[in-house]
Amino acid sequence: MGSSRAGAGNHLLNIHVLENKPQARMVAALVHHAQRLARRRWRQLVWLSGDAEQCQSLAQALWQAHPWSAPLWVGSEHLSPRKARTRLGAEHQLVVLDTHSTGFDPEALGALAGTLTAGGLLVLLTPQPWGESPDPDYARFADHPWHWSELSCHYLARLARQLQASPQVVRWRADQTLYLPRLPVRKADEAASGDSDCLTSDQAYAVTQLVGLKRRRPLVITADRGRGKSAALGIACARLLTHKAQRVVLTAPRLSAVESVFERVAALCPDGRRVATGHFVLAEGSELIFLPPDVLTEQVNAQQQGGDGSYLMVDEAAAIPAALLGQWLAVFPRIAFATTVHGYEGSGRGFALRFRATLDRLTPQWKALTLNAPIRWRSGDPLEALVNQLLLLKAPLPSAQTDGSAVATKVIDRARLAHQDAMLEKLFGLLVQSHYRTSPNDLRQLLDSPGAQLRMIEQAGEPQAVLVTREEGGFEATIADRVARGERRPQGHLLAQSLATHAGSREALTARWRRVVRIATHPERRRQGLGQALLGEDMDAAKQQGAALYGATFGAEASLLRFWLALGFTPVRLGITRETSTGEFAVMVAKALNSEGEAVLADLSERFQTALPALLAFELKALPAAVLVVLLAQMPSMPLSGREWQDIEDVATAHRDPALARSALQALARVASHRALTETQQQAHQQLSAWAFQNIALADAHNDAVKSLRLAVNSLIEVK
């Protein structure tokens, strides 16, 4: 194999000429089939199964039999499946995904499928039979003390059944024959876009809307992969910089995600030049500049970005914390968000739900736009339809049922669920709709992770709410001690192990837990008690089965935190850095199920309450005030002493320096957190709490800040 076609990250492969003439004829037939696909601008998956050496030999022969454009081999001795995401943005005409030694990585399949160009083949190498036992990639979620070989393999068995039954798959048994499916009649060509720079009318319309962005009317572009979303951003940036804008700021989770944007700008603006990897300058001085999300936020906070006349383009917005998107929305008058709806990340729909409320509140005239026509391949592409089916990338949201029938929960048998395709799709669709990030790996864990359980509320055959839990803890005391000392880190047990490692509680790891992994309710059935019903019945079952504690971990958002506290849960840990997926601090809550759990929970709660004030002053200075006041209400509140009341009144009504009465003002904030407050008092309470515990000034100028603080204290002084 020539190194010029080896593909990024590949070693040279040892190629030998096939001596078996029937096999050579099969390779030739497959090359001819690929040429027929190219005439239709389609792609297809080839399932090559059998002995590892035979499969690799046949795949190598196919590699050498045709001048494929940028072929790529993914496997143990070549590009690792874990690094498949690095190929996003690249284009390959042949991709070989060898699972024999590494196992099957669902996200690798999703990512690589998006890089395959028209006329391309994605060759999946698997053992034969496949799906009768787990593979090495299962090691990623084999929690202690499980070994991956001991897990169930419902997920792999489902894949094998679907590949065997699908009319869209080329099936090739290494020791037998080749099955080439009949290709449907080629559809008519897409209508011309009417724009010489654009390949589809969808893309042309998106470019027009981007160039014509209005003040305070953000544009949200959603698309499946391969629809030319990033290219549309590039065309629009080139036109804006040529005719309208002096500067366009571009951001994305990583620079490589927007490389195609810079390439398109460079192609359309040949007089410009790329002065740095993330900086393109046109001849007349206008510029396109890439800023990573954290750098952009820093510059926004320092008032170095944003303001009148500024433009911001956000690509792959679903992978950026919604909190950051909201900050940018407030300072850039012209802004566009683009994201993938159905990708291997599976996060686009969750993003739309999560961010819609922010858009409605800050910019109610925002506009949505969807790109439907594919560009890298033509509509009807067999590979896209198959990958969507295998990975449930387009899992439908079930129908909402409001017939008033009684709500009952039931535990789902995962072995049966793996054979019920329609129900599995609806359940997964419910999870995707309800959560910010859901990936194909989550589907595999749903079906095969050890200690996992599914509980569902179903009405008229439609799932209305689902709860996914996982068993944790139950460690031996000697291992728990080593974990708490930082000497061991067994796989899994997220909540119990975190409390042992970060809070120092050995008992948190020796006790048995049931942790909530996901809870999802149909968007039209929220606030009807379905989530509470699921949790209530599952806690009863966990108690009967011997669990000592029931817990959950989630992004610390005030309303979500209040939901869990209203169910009797207690905060036991708060992360000291923001989660990259949500931009929020992670909070852990727990509820005792028996006397052992009560003792562990009392200790964890005391540790948390003791540590919180110091953390707020340093590591948690950025914790939102709305969350802070909810946590204060969980802390014990002592009646204010006469001396504290005097200090508080001196601040509110006289000229006492608030900093010299901080302890008294902290005590006032704690007392107020246990009282019913008016809307004005709630705002004052948040201001006082943020100043008293986090030293956050209420204004930039010192005198203005002190004046605002005195007003806040005065608003709360009647709270006794």
Disulfide bonds with the S-S distance in Angstrom:
none
